[in-house]
Amino acid sequence: MKKVSLYIILGTLLFSSMEIVLKLAGSTFHPLQLNLIRFTIGAFVLLPFAWHRLRQQKRHIVWKDGLLFAVTGFICVIVSMTFFQLAIEQTKASTVAVLFSCNPLFAIVFALVFLKEKITRITTISLSLSIVGLLFIVNPFELHDGLGITFALLAAATFGLYSILSRWGSKRRGFNGLTMTCFTFFAGAFELLLLIGLTHIPFIKSALSSHKQLAEFAAIPIF
């Protein structure tokens, strides 16, 4: 139990610094370029642990596993983290951090749908207190950056969906958390690389450049 508590504390401290770091890096990197870099690095950092686990299980990655990683990678890396990065660009990092922290609220709803988990009275009370706390911290009556708030909520909702699908996939395919996360990052980074590559195709680049709101997504840099 002490080890679990330590992991939660360390994870919270590290995760809470992410919005600040991304806000600072946003002036140098394109949002999708930054996601590509950080998830590729993360995947390689986790690879030795995932590989060791696979060898212990004496199993190989098959096409069904690849399909699962492709789905979770798309939802996590491309959808959720793109909204997350755009939210940080549009509004305060502290606001994004608070709104993104509500992703467990969405996860509980998705768990009810996909995992058939029951919502207990304690869970309901916790959800209610969490929502009230978020409203007090964010203060919706003083928010003027609606686009950033929308992006942050979409990031939280899709990350909640990713966490439930990841848990479902782990149980169904027999992967532990590190292995699931590692190959989700690899799949998501590869999909993102393909998406970035499409923005360099002349007619797609021209179409994006012709729209003021989409111009920043034309010819997204990789390096």
C-alpha positions as CSV (number, residue, x, y, z in Angstrom):
1,M,0.0,0.0,0.0
2,K,2.9,2.4,0.8
3,K,4.4,1.7,-2.6
4,V,1.2,2.4,-4.4
5,S,0.8,5.7,-2.4
6,L,4.4,6.6,-3.4
7,Y,3.7,5.9,-7.1
8,I,0.6,8.1,-6.9
9,I,2.4,11.0,-5.3
10,L,5.4,10.8,-7.8
11,G,3.0,10.4,-10.7
12,T,1.0,13.4,-9.6
13,L,4.1,15.6,-9.1
14,L,5.5,14.7,-12.5
15,F,2.1,15.0,-14.3
16,S,1.3,18.3,-12.7
17,S,4.4,19.9,-14.2
18,M,3.6,18.8,-17.7
19,E,1.3,21.7,-18.5
20,I,4.0,24.2,-17.5
21,V,6.7,22.5,-19.6
22,L,4.5,22.2,-22.6
23,K,3.5,25.8,-22.3
24,L,7.1,26.8,-22.4
25,A,8.0,24.5,-25.2
26,G,5.0,25.6,-27.3
27,S,6.8,28.8,-28.4
28,T,9.5,26.6,-30.0
29,F,7.7,23.5,-31.3
30,H,4.5,23.0,-33.3
31,P,1.9,21.2,-31.1
32,L,1.8,18.0,-33.2
33,Q,5.6,18.0,-33.6
34,L,5.9,18.3,-29.8
35,N,3.5,15.3,-29.3
36,L,5.5,13.3,-31.8
37,I,8.8,13.9,-30.0
38,R,7.6,13.3,-26.5
39,F,5.6,10.1,-27.2
40,T,8.4,8.6,-29.3
41,I,10.8,9.2,-26.5
42,G,8.4,7.9,-24.0
43,A,7.8,4.7,-26.0
44,F,11.5,4.0,-26.3
45,V,12.0,4.6,-22.5
46,L,9.3,2.0,-21.7
47,L,10.4,-0.5,-24.4
48,P,13.0,-2.4,-22.2
49,F,10.4,-3.0,-19.5
50,A,7.7,-4.0,-22.0
51,W,10.1,-6.3,-23.8
52,H,11.2,-7.9,-20.5
53,R,7.5,-8.6,-19.7
54,L,6.8,-10.1,-23.1
55,R,9.8,-12.4,-22.7
56,Q,8.5,-13.5,-19.3
57,Q,5.1,-14.3,-20.8
58,K,6.8,-16.0,-23.8
59,R,4.5,-14.3,-26.2
60,H,4.7,-12.2,-29.4
61,I,2.7,-9.2,-30.7
62,V,0.1,-10.5,-33.1
63,W,-2.2,-8.5,-35.5
64,K,-5.0,-8.3,-32.9
65,D,-2.7,-6.7,-30.5
66,G,-1.5,-4.3,-33.2
67,L,-5.1,-3.3,-33.9
68,L,-5.7,-2.6,-30.2
69,F,-2.6,-0.5,-30.0
70,A,-3.6,1.4,-33.1
71,V,-7.0,2.3,-31.6
72,T,-5.6,3.3,-28.2
73,G,-2.7,5.1,-29.8
74,F,-5.0,7.1,-32.0
75,I,-7.3,8.1,-29.2
76,C,-4.5,9.0,-26.7
77,V,-1.8,10.5,-28.8
78,I,-3.5,12.0,-31.8
79,V,-6.9,13.0,-30.5
80,S,-6.6,13.6,-26.7
81,M,-3.1,15.0,-26.6
82,T,-3.7,17.2,-29.7
83,F,-6.7,18.7,-27.9
84,F,-4.5,19.0,-24.8
85,Q,-1.7,20.8,-26.5
86,L,-4.1,23.1,-28.4
87,A,-5.8,23.9,-25.0
88,I,-2.5,24.9,-23.5
89,E,-1.9,27.3,-26.4
90,Q,-5.4,28.9,-26.1
91,T,-5.7,29.3,-22.3
92,K,-3.8,29.3,-19.0
93,A,-1.8,26.2,-18.2
94,S,-3.2,26.1,-14.7
95,T,-6.8,26.1,-16.1
96,V,-5.9,23.2,-18.5
97,A,-4.4,21.3,-15.6
98,V,-7.5,21.6,-13.5
99,L,-9.9,20.7,-16.4
100,F,-7.8,17.8,-17.6
101,S,-7.8,16.4,-14.1
102,C,-11.5,15.7,-14.4
103,N,-10.8,12.9,-16.9
104,P,-11.6,10.3,-14.3
105,L,-15.2,11.6,-14.3
106,F,-15.5,10.7,-17.9
107,A,-13.7,7.4,-17.3
108,I,-16.3,6.4,-14.8
109,V,-19.0,6.9,-17.4
110,F,-17.1,5.0,-20.1
111,A,-16.4,2.2,-17.5
112,L,-20.1,1.9,-17.0
113,V,-20.7,1.5,-20.8
114,F,-17.7,-0.7,-21.8
115,L,-16.8,-2.5,-18.6
116,K,-20.3,-2.7,-17.1
117,E,-18.9,-1.4,-13.8
118,K,-21.5,-0.3,-11.3
119,I,-21.6,3.3,-9.9
120,T,-21.8,3.0,-6.1
121,R,-23.1,5.6,-3.7
122,I,-19.5,6.5,-2.7
123,T,-18.6,7.0,-6.4
124,T,-21.6,9.3,-6.9
125,I,-20.6,11.4,-3.9
126,S,-17.0,11.6,-5.0
127,L,-18.1,12.6,-8.5
128,S,-20.4,15.3,-7.1
129,L,-17.7,16.7,-4.9
130,S,-15.1,16.6,-7.7
131,I,-17.5,18.6,-10.0
132,V,-18.2,21.2,-7.3
133,G,-14.5,21.5,-6.6
134,L,-13.7,22.0,-10.3
135,L,-16.3,24.7,-10.6
136,F,-14.9,26.5,-7.5
137,I,-11.3,26.3,-8.9
138,V,-12.0,27.3,-12.5
139,N,-14.9,29.7,-11.8
140,P,-16.8,29.5,-15.0
141,F,-18.3,33.0,-14.6
142,E,-14.8,34.5,-15.2
143,L,-13.8,32.4,-18.2
144,H,-13.4,34.3,-21.5
145,D,-11.4,31.8,-23.5
146,G,-14.1,29.4,-24.5
147,L,-12.1,27.7,-27.2
148,G,-9.3,26.7,-24.8
149,I,-11.8,25.4,-22.3
150,T,-13.6,23.3,-25.0
151,F,-10.2,21.8,-26.1
152,A,-9.3,21.0,-22.5
153,L,-12.6,19.3,-21.8
154,L,-12.4,17.3,-25.1
155,A,-8.8,16.3,-24.1
156,A,-10.1,15.1,-20.7
157,A,-13.1,13.2,-22.2
158,T,-11.0,11.4,-24.8
159,F,-8.3,10.6,-22.3
160,G,-10.9,9.1,-20.1
161,L,-12.1,7.0,-23.0
162,Y,-8.5,5.9,-23.7
163,S,-7.9,4.9,-20.1
164,I,-11.0,2.6,-20.1
165,L,-10.2,1.1,-23.5
166,S,-6.6,0.5,-22.4
167,R,-7.8,-1.3,-19.2
168,W,-10.3,-3.3,-21.3
169,G,-7.5,-4.2,-23.8
170,S,-5.0,-5.1,-21.1
171,K,-7.4,-7.6,-19.5
172,R,-8.6,-9.0,-22.8
173,R,-5.1,-9.4,-24.3
174,G,-3.1,-10.1,-21.1
175,F,-0.8,-7.1,-21.1
176,N,0.4,-5.2,-18.0
177,G,0.2,-1.4,-17.8
178,L,3.7,-0.7,-19.0
179,T,3.5,-3.0,-22.0
180,M,0.1,-1.5,-23.0
181,T,1.4,2.1,-22.6
182,C,4.6,1.4,-24.5
183,F,3.0,0.0,-27.6
184,T,0.2,2.5,-27.5
185,F,2.8,5.3,-27.6
186,F,4.6,3.6,-30.5
187,A,1.4,3.1,-32.5
188,G,0.2,6.7,-31.7
189,A,3.6,8.2,-32.6
190,F,3.7,6.3,-35.9
191,E,0.1,7.3,-36.8
192,L,1.0,10.9,-35.9
193,L,4.1,10.7,-38.1
194,L,1.9,9.6,-41.0
195,L,-0.5,12.4,-40.3
196,I,2.3,15.0,-40.3
197,G,3.6,13.6,-43.5
198,L,0.3,14.2,-45.2
199,T,0.5,17.9,-44.4
200,H,3.6,18.1,-46.7
201,I,1.7,16.8,-49.8
202,P,1.4,19.8,-52.0
203,F,-2.4,19.9,-52.6
204,I,-3.1,19.2,-48.9
205,K,-0.5,21.8,-47.8
206,S,-2.2,24.3,-50.2
207,A,-5.7,23.6,-48.9
208,L,-4.6,24.0,-45.3
209,S,-2.7,27.2,-46.0
210,S,-5.7,28.8,-47.7
211,H,-7.7,28.7,-44.5
212,K,-6.6,31.1,-41.7
213,Q,-7.6,28.8,-38.9
214,L,-5.9,25.8,-40.4
215,A,-2.8,27.4,-41.8
216,E,-0.6,26.4,-38.9
217,F,-1.3,22.7,-39.7
218,A,0.3,23.0,-43.2
219,A,3.7,21.4,-43.6
220,I,4.1,20.5,-39.9
221,P,7.8,20.2,-39.1
222,I,9.2,16.9,-37.9
223,F,12.7,17.9,-36.8
